[in-house]
Amino acid sequence: MHPIIALWSHPRSMSTATERIMRERGDLTCFHEPFMYDYYINRKVRDMPHFQAEEGHPVTYENVRDMLLESAESASVFIKDMSYYVMPHIMDDAEFGDRLVNCFLIRDPIASIPSYFKLDPDVTTEEIGLEAQSRHYDALCASSANKPIVLQAEDIRSDTKKAIGALWKAIGLSDADHAFEWQNEKPKDWKQVEGWHGDVSASKSIRPITQEELEAQKQKFATMCAEHPRMQEYLEHHQPFYQALKAQALKP
């Protein structure tokens, strides 16, 4: 039995770029949001735009879980997924939960919310994702002696090797400097959600963040709020959950 490393993220949190680094290592079997099939196809919570389901992909929570467990029989597994796809029922699945190495990735919602609205203005408050992440994190802390790792996207942008290196050390992965410059082709399973990942699909590494970009994010949020007033409601709702997770973030 090999470990299953789960990166629980929220949409537009730079999780796909982080997943790209993990894929580039070459020693992990990687899955891109496998539990979205249960959320959007099996339970039909809503229609997800820019999503073309892969034929033959398991669609129920139980079948996705079993796919991951089967893969972990022969190799270490990495999944990038969303907490709101699996909460709260994953907390009742102790046998699967005990197999997971849980990590959380967060990004300032003043940046992630406009990024989501740009692609899908009908996004629900649940799909912003930070509330489910926070409740997931708290439930794991209450049920396990192993505290999950929390990473900030801004820290990864500031010093990618240092932030990801700290993550690898915390979860027992070896260093892999080659993973920070992407040589391999775009993952084939990204095609199912190609419309969501244009920037990272065309990139070869994570671009450093600047103070000018951080200021521009605030201006973009204010400008877009004039067209989408719900953005402010979503920000106010999710801000406390973001701050609670940020207080637990790994310090690279």
N, C-alpha and C positions, 0 to 999 in steps of 0.2 A: 504494500500500500504506500502510495506517495502522497505528499501534501496537496491540498487544493487551496491556492492563494486567491482570495476574493477581494477585489478592489471595488468597494461600494461607493458609488459616486452620485452626482446629480447632473442633469443635462447641462452641457456647455461649461463644464468644469475643467476642461483640458484633459479629461479622462482618456480620450481616444489617443492623444499624443503620448500620454503615459503608458497606455497599453502598447503603443508602437515600440517603445523602449523595451518593454518586457518581451515582446515578440522577437525583437532583434537579438536578444541574448542567445537564442537558439537552443536553450535547454528546457523550455517549458512548452507544453501543449496549451494553446491559447484559444479562448472562446470570447466572442464579442456579444455581450448582452443576450445570452441564451434564454434568460427568463422573461424577456420581453414577449416571447411567443405565448407564454401563459397569460400575460397581462393584456396584450392587444388582440390575440387570435383566439385563445381558449376562453378567457373570461369576457372578452370584448368590452373592456372598460370604456374605450372610445376608439375611433379610427386614428391611426398614426399616419400623418403625412410622410411622404418620401420613404416609405417602407415597402419593399418587395420581398415577401417571405420566401425563404429557401424551401424548395420542394423536399419533403422527407424529414425536415427538422422536427424534433419532438415539440409538442405544443403545450402539454400539461406540466405543471410544476413537478409532479412525481417523475414524469418521463425525462424531463430536462435534468433533474437531480440524478437519476439513474445513469444518464449519459455521462455526466461528469464523474460519477463514482467509477464507472467502467473505464473511463480514460485514465483515471488516477491509479488503476491497477498496474499500468505499464510505465507511466511517466508522471512527473510533477505537472500539475495543471494550474493555469492562471485564467481567471475570468474577470472581465470588467462588466459590472452590472449596476443596476439601480435598486436602492433599498425599497422604493415604493412598489417595485414589481413583486417583492417577496414578503413584505411585512403585512400583517404580523404572523402569518402562518409558518414562516421559517423558524420562529421561536418555539413552535411545538414539534419541531423535527430535530430532536436532540441528537439522534444518531448521525444525521448529516452535519448538523452544526458542529459536532465535535471533530469533524474532519477538516474544518475550515481554518485557515489563517486569515483573520479578518483585518482589512485595512480600509480606511475611509479617505476620500479625496474631496476637499471643499474648495470653492472659489467664492470670492466676494459676490454676493447676489446683485450688487449694483452693476456688475459686468455680465454675469450669467443670465439674468432675466432679460435684458434687451437682446442678447444674442439668441435666446429662444424665441422671443416675440418676432424677431426678424424672419425666422423660418416658419413659425407657426403661431399666428396671433390668437388662435383659439386654445392655446395651452391652458390647462387647468392648474389650480393652485397645488394639487397633489404632484403634478408633473414638474413643478419647480424643484421639488425633491429634497430640500433641506430638512423639512419637518420629519419626513420618514427616516432620513439618515440619522437625525438626532435621537429619535425614538429607538431605532435599531441599535445605535451605539449604547444608549442607556440600558437597553434590555440585555445586551451582551455583557456589559460591565456587571450587571446584577446577577447574571447566571454563570459567569465564568471567572476563574482566577486570572486568566490571561487577558489583560487589557488590550483592546484593539489599538492599532496605530492610526493616527490622523495626520494627513499631509495637507499642506496648503498649496494650491496651484501657483500662487504668487511666489512662494519659496522655490518651487521647481523652476519657474521662469527666471528667478534672480540668480540661482546657481544650480543648474540641473544636476551636475555630477555630485555635488555635495548633498543635495536634498535626496536624490534617488539612492545615492550611496548609503545615506543614513537609514533609509527604508530597508535596503537589502541587508544591512548589518542587523537591523532589528528583527527581521524575519528569517535570518539564517541563509540568505543567498550570497553566493560569492560575487566579487567585483567582476564587472564585464564592461571595460571601457569601450569596446567596439560597439556597444548597443546605443551609444549616444549619437552616432552618425549613421543614418539609415541607408543601408546598401540594398536590402532585399526589396523585392517588388511589393506593391501595395497588397495587403492581405485580401485574398479572394472573398472572404466572408464579409468584407466591408461593402461589397456591391449591393447587399440587401438594403443598406441605409446610405447609399452613396450621396444623396442630396444633403446629408447632415455633415459630411466630413470633407468638404472640398479643400479647405486650407491645409489640413494635416495630410491629406492624400498627396498633395503636391509638394510637401516639404521634405527636407532631408534631416532636420533636427528641430529642436525646440528653440524658438527665437527668444533672446533675452528681453525682459520687460524694462521699460523706462518710466521715469516719473511723469513724463509728458503723456505717455499712454494711460497711466493711472488717472491723470486729470481729465483726459479725453473721455474716459469711461463714464465719469460723473456727468460730463456735459451731454454725452450721448443718451444717458438715462433720462435726464431732464427734458431733452428735445423729444424723445420718443414718447414720453408720458403725455404730451399734448395730444397725441394720436391714440394712445392706449392708456387711459387713466387707471385701468386695473393693475398696471405695473407697480404703481405706488402702493396699492393694497397688498399685492403679493410681497413687495419688499418689506413692508411693515410686519406682515405675518411671519415671514421666514427669517427676519433679522435676528430675533432672539435665539433661534435654533442654530443659526450660523455662528453667532458669538459663543454659544455654549461649546460647540465643536472646536472653534478656533482656540479656545482656552486650553484645549487638550492636545493641540497640535505638536507634532514632533519638532524639536528645535535642532535643525541641521548643524 
